[in-house]
Amino acid sequence: MIEAILLTIVTASTPLLLAAIGELVVERSGVLNLGVEGMMVMGAVGGFLGMMWTGNPFIGAIVGILFGMALSALFGFLVLSLATNQYATGLALTILGLGLSGLLGEAYVGRSAIRMPALDIPVLTDLPIIGRLVFGQDLIFYVSIALVIGVAWFLFSTKQGLTLRAIGDNHASAHALGIKVIRYRYLAVLFGGGCAGLAGAYLSLVYTPQWAENMTAGRGWIALALVVFASWRPARVLAGAYLFGAVSIGQLHAQALGIAIPSQLLTALPYLATIVVLVIISQNRRLTMINTPASLGKSFVPDR
């Protein structure tokens, strides 16, 4: 019973972690991408279509990444090259992603996918509780953990990571020092879109191996809240993703146990938890101001 609950928590948390760690890098560069939900759902339909076309879920995951990156490239072009409002553009891209994914996946609604296989290491996978939890997961789970470690190392242990954070804190000063602000931000936006696309592909290839319209169900918005919850720190994103994943799965187990709470309230629990966390965080203005990239959400137009 405990093993089953832990496994479902991991499965529910992985797409949140992937989307949030990608958005963290984007926001560290000073760009606020409110289109994560749209990029996730495009990744979900892309992953499913790639799997259906090739019969290979691994290729499906790659296609999902490319779909997410394609939408993020459009977002980058609009907000970085044309300097449009980041908030409005992100919302528009979410609406576009939801509509376009529904159109592309219309003929595949309800069809089952080939589930991405899990790792199976003799002896280790058969260990009680930790066996399947640690040594019996799918490839995308291990990629999500590797991304957290890699992003933490990149941001705080490399010159390029320091440069990216400097751009997020003051893009004008970074530009004055000769740093290619737009180039760095484009790369960050594409990375975030790829992570969101992989998160979406995870939903249609692992979480529920099928395609359903709007199957992201607001997870992109939770991922955005997770970045704030984690105060833009990768390790805290990992902890936050698993906390929110546990809340999501908790409401399902509560329904299964027949707890006398309205099902609508239980379904809304993850989103209520998101609101509560953001309200609590907003009370500590000093902590928020210290960690928030100072140029977040501000357009940058280099001197001509």
C-alpha positions as CSV (number, residue, x, y, z in Angstrom):
1,M,0.0,0.0,0.0
2,I,2.8,2.5,1.0
3,E,4.8,1.5,-2.1
4,A,1.8,2.1,-4.4
5,I,1.1,5.6,-2.8
6,L,4.8,6.6,-3.2
7,L,4.9,5.5,-6.8
8,T,1.7,7.5,-7.7
9,I,3.2,10.5,-5.9
10,V,6.4,10.2,-8.1
11,T,4.3,9.9,-11.2
12,A,2.1,12.9,-10.3
13,S,5.2,15.0,-9.4
14,T,7.4,14.4,-12.4
15,P,5.6,16.6,-14.9
16,L,5.4,19.4,-12.4
17,L,9.1,19.2,-11.7
18,L,10.0,19.2,-15.4
19,A,7.9,22.2,-16.2
20,A,9.0,24.1,-13.1
21,I,12.7,23.5,-13.5
22,G,12.5,24.8,-17.1
23,E,10.5,27.9,-16.1
24,L,13.0,28.6,-13.3
25,V,15.8,29.0,-15.8
26,V,13.6,31.2,-18.0
27,E,12.7,33.5,-15.0
28,R,16.3,33.5,-13.9
29,S,17.1,35.2,-17.2
30,G,14.5,37.9,-16.5
31,V,11.7,36.5,-18.7
32,L,8.3,35.6,-17.3
33,N,6.6,32.9,-19.5
34,L,3.0,32.5,-18.7
35,G,2.6,30.1,-21.7
36,V,3.9,27.1,-19.8
37,E,0.4,25.5,-19.8
38,G,0.2,25.8,-23.6
39,M,3.7,24.4,-24.1
40,M,2.9,21.5,-21.9
41,V,-0.3,20.6,-23.7
42,M,1.6,20.9,-27.1
43,G,4.2,18.6,-25.7
44,A,1.5,16.1,-24.7
45,V,-0.1,16.0,-28.1
46,G,3.3,16.0,-29.8
47,G,4.5,13.1,-27.6
48,F,1.4,11.1,-28.4
49,L,1.5,11.8,-32.1
50,G,5.2,10.9,-32.3
51,M,4.5,7.6,-30.6
52,M,1.5,6.9,-32.9
53,W,3.6,7.7,-36.0
54,T,6.6,5.6,-35.1
55,G,5.4,3.2,-32.5
56,N,8.3,4.3,-30.2
57,P,7.5,6.2,-27.0
58,F,11.1,7.5,-26.8
59,I,10.8,9.1,-30.2
60,G,7.4,10.4,-29.0
61,A,9.1,12.1,-26.0
62,I,11.6,13.8,-28.4
63,V,8.7,15.0,-30.6
64,G,7.0,16.4,-27.4
65,I,10.2,18.3,-26.6
66,L,10.3,19.7,-30.1
67,F,6.6,20.8,-30.0
68,G,7.2,22.6,-26.7
69,M,10.3,24.3,-28.1
70,A,8.5,25.4,-31.2
71,L,5.9,27.2,-29.2
72,S,8.5,28.7,-26.9
73,A,10.4,29.9,-30.0
74,L,7.3,31.8,-31.1
75,F,7.0,33.2,-27.6
76,G,10.7,34.2,-27.7
77,F,10.3,35.9,-31.1
78,L,7.4,37.9,-29.8
79,V,8.8,39.0,-26.4
80,L,12.5,39.2,-27.2
81,S,12.7,40.3,-30.9
82,L,9.5,42.3,-31.0
83,A,9.5,43.3,-27.3
84,T,5.8,42.6,-26.8
85,N,4.3,42.5,-23.3
86,Q,5.4,39.2,-21.6
87,Y,2.3,38.8,-19.6
88,A,-0.2,39.2,-22.5
89,T,2.0,37.1,-24.9
90,G,2.3,34.2,-22.4
91,L,-1.5,34.1,-21.9
92,A,-2.1,34.3,-25.7
93,L,0.4,31.4,-26.2
94,T,-1.4,29.3,-23.6
95,I,-4.7,29.8,-25.4
96,L,-3.0,29.0,-28.8
97,G,-1.5,25.9,-27.4
98,L,-4.8,24.6,-25.9
99,G,-6.6,25.2,-29.2
100,L,-3.9,23.9,-31.5
101,S,-3.3,20.8,-29.5
102,G,-7.1,20.0,-29.6
103,L,-7.0,20.4,-33.4
104,L,-4.0,18.2,-33.9
105,G,-5.2,15.5,-31.6
106,E,-8.8,15.5,-32.6
107,A,-8.5,12.2,-34.5
108,Y,-6.7,10.5,-31.6
109,V,-9.0,11.2,-28.6
110,G,-9.4,8.1,-26.5
111,R,-6.8,6.0,-28.3
112,S,-4.3,4.2,-26.1
113,A,-0.6,4.9,-26.3
114,I,2.4,2.6,-25.9
115,R,3.5,3.3,-22.4
116,M,7.1,4.2,-21.9
117,P,8.8,1.2,-20.3
118,A,10.2,1.3,-16.8
119,L,13.7,0.4,-15.9
120,D,14.1,-3.2,-14.6
121,I,17.4,-4.0,-12.8
122,P,17.6,-7.6,-11.5
123,V,17.6,-7.8,-7.7
124,L,17.6,-4.0,-7.2
125,T,14.1,-3.4,-8.7
126,D,12.7,-6.2,-6.5
127,L,13.8,-4.6,-3.3
128,P,10.9,-3.8,-1.0
129,I,9.5,-0.2,-1.3
130,I,12.7,1.5,-2.7
131,G,13.2,-1.1,-5.4
132,R,10.5,0.2,-7.9
133,L,10.6,3.6,-6.4
134,V,14.3,4.2,-7.2
135,F,15.4,1.5,-9.7
136,G,12.1,0.8,-11.5
137,Q,11.1,4.2,-12.9
138,D,10.8,5.3,-16.6
139,L,13.6,7.3,-18.3
140,I,11.9,10.7,-18.0
141,F,11.9,10.4,-14.2
142,Y,15.6,10.1,-14.2
143,V,15.9,12.9,-16.7
144,S,13.9,15.1,-14.3
145,I,16.3,14.4,-11.4
146,A,19.3,15.0,-13.6
147,L,17.9,18.3,-14.8
148,V,17.5,19.6,-11.2
149,I,21.1,18.7,-10.5
150,G,22.3,20.0,-13.8
151,V,20.4,23.3,-13.5
152,A,21.7,23.9,-9.9
153,W,25.3,23.2,-11.1
154,F,24.9,25.5,-14.1
155,L,23.3,28.4,-12.3
156,F,25.7,28.5,-9.3
157,S,28.9,26.8,-10.4
158,T,29.5,28.1,-14.0
159,K,30.4,31.4,-15.6
160,Q,27.5,31.1,-18.0
161,G,25.1,30.5,-15.1
162,L,26.4,33.6,-13.3
163,T,25.9,35.5,-16.5
164,L,22.3,34.3,-16.9
165,R,21.5,35.4,-13.3
166,A,23.2,38.7,-13.9
167,I,21.0,39.3,-16.9
168,G,17.9,38.5,-14.8
169,D,19.0,40.9,-12.1
170,N,19.9,43.8,-14.4
171,H,19.7,43.4,-18.1
172,A,20.8,47.0,-18.8
173,S,24.1,46.6,-16.8
174,A,24.7,43.2,-18.4
175,H,24.3,44.7,-21.9
176,A,26.7,47.5,-21.0
177,L,29.3,44.9,-20.1
178,G,29.0,43.4,-23.6
179,I,26.8,40.4,-22.7
180,K,24.5,39.2,-25.4
181,V,21.3,39.5,-23.4
182,I,18.8,38.5,-26.2
183,R,20.9,35.4,-27.1
184,Y,21.0,34.2,-23.5
185,R,17.3,34.8,-23.1
186,Y,16.5,33.0,-26.3
187,L,18.4,29.9,-25.1
188,A,16.7,30.1,-21.7
189,V,13.2,30.3,-23.3
190,L,13.9,27.4,-25.6
191,F,15.2,25.3,-22.7
192,G,12.1,26.1,-20.7
193,G,9.9,25.2,-23.7
194,G,11.7,21.9,-24.1
195,C,11.2,21.0,-20.4
196,A,7.5,22.0,-20.6
197,G,7.1,19.9,-23.8
198,L,8.8,16.9,-22.1
199,A,6.5,17.4,-19.1
200,G,3.5,17.2,-21.4
201,A,4.9,14.2,-23.2
202,Y,5.2,12.5,-19.8
203,L,1.5,12.9,-19.3
204,S,0.5,11.3,-22.6
205,L,3.2,8.6,-22.5
206,V,3.5,7.6,-18.8
207,Y,1.0,9.3,-16.5
208,T,-2.1,8.4,-18.6
209,P,-0.9,6.8,-21.8
210,Q,-3.5,8.3,-24.1
211,W,-4.5,11.6,-25.6
212,A,-7.3,13.7,-24.2
213,E,-8.0,17.4,-24.9
214,N,-6.7,19.8,-22.2
215,M,-5.1,16.9,-20.4
216,T,-2.6,19.1,-18.6
217,A,-5.5,20.3,-16.4
218,G,-3.8,23.4,-15.1
219,R,-0.5,21.8,-14.2
220,G,1.4,24.5,-16.1
221,W,0.0,27.1,-13.7
222,I,1.0,25.0,-10.7
223,A,4.5,24.8,-12.2
224,L,4.6,28.6,-12.4
225,A,3.6,28.9,-8.7
226,L,6.2,26.3,-7.8
227,V,9.0,28.5,-9.1
228,V,7.8,31.3,-6.7
229,F,7.3,28.8,-3.9
230,A,10.9,27.6,-4.4
231,S,12.2,31.2,-4.4
232,W,14.0,30.4,-7.7
233,R,16.1,27.7,-6.2
234,P,16.4,24.3,-8.0
235,A,16.5,22.1,-4.9
236,R,13.4,23.8,-3.5
237,V,11.6,23.2,-6.8
238,L,12.3,19.5,-6.4
239,A,10.8,19.5,-2.8
240,G,7.9,21.7,-3.9
241,A,7.0,19.5,-6.9
242,Y,6.8,16.4,-4.7
243,L,4.8,18.2,-2.1
244,F,2.2,19.3,-4.6
245,G,2.3,15.9,-6.2
246,A,1.5,14.4,-2.8
247,V,-1.4,16.8,-2.4
248,S,-2.7,15.8,-5.8
249,I,-2.5,12.1,-5.1
250,G,-3.9,12.6,-1.6
251,Q,-7.2,13.7,-2.9
252,L,-7.5,10.6,-5.1
253,H,-6.7,8.3,-2.2
254,A,-9.2,10.2,0.0
255,Q,-11.9,9.5,-2.6
256,A,-10.9,5.9,-2.8
257,L,-11.2,5.5,1.0
258,G,-14.7,7.0,0.9
259,I,-13.9,10.0,3.1
260,A,-17.0,12.1,3.4
261,I,-15.7,15.2,1.7
262,P,-17.3,16.5,-1.5
263,S,-15.4,15.2,-4.5
264,Q,-15.4,18.7,-6.1
265,L,-13.5,20.1,-3.0
266,L,-11.0,17.2,-3.2
267,T,-10.4,17.8,-6.9
268,A,-9.8,21.5,-6.2
269,L,-7.4,20.8,-3.3
270,P,-4.1,21.0,-5.3
271,Y,-5.2,24.4,-6.7
272,L,-6.3,25.6,-3.2
273,A,-3.0,24.5,-1.8
274,T,-1.3,26.6,-4.6
275,I,-3.2,29.7,-3.6
276,V,-2.5,29.2,0.1
277,V,1.2,28.8,-0.5
278,L,1.4,31.9,-2.6
279,V,-0.5,33.9,0.0
280,I,1.9,32.7,2.7
281,I,5.0,33.5,0.6
282,S,3.7,37.0,-0.2
283,Q,3.7,37.8,3.5
284,N,7.5,37.6,3.6
285,R,8.3,40.5,1.3
286,R,11.9,40.6,2.2
287,L,12.5,37.0,1.2
288,T,10.6,37.5,-2.0
289,M,12.5,40.7,-2.9
290,I,15.9,39.1,-2.3
291,N,15.3,36.2,-4.5
292,T,13.2,37.6,-7.3
293,P,15.2,38.5,-10.5
294,A,15.0,42.3,-10.6
295,S,14.4,42.4,-14.4
296,L,11.7,39.7,-14.3
297,G,8.9,40.5,-16.8
298,K,10.6,43.6,-18.1
299,S,11.2,44.0,-21.9
300,F,14.7,44.7,-23.1
301,V,15.5,46.6,-26.2
302,P,19.2,46.9,-26.9
303,D,20.7,50.3,-27.9
304,R,20.7,50.8,-31.6
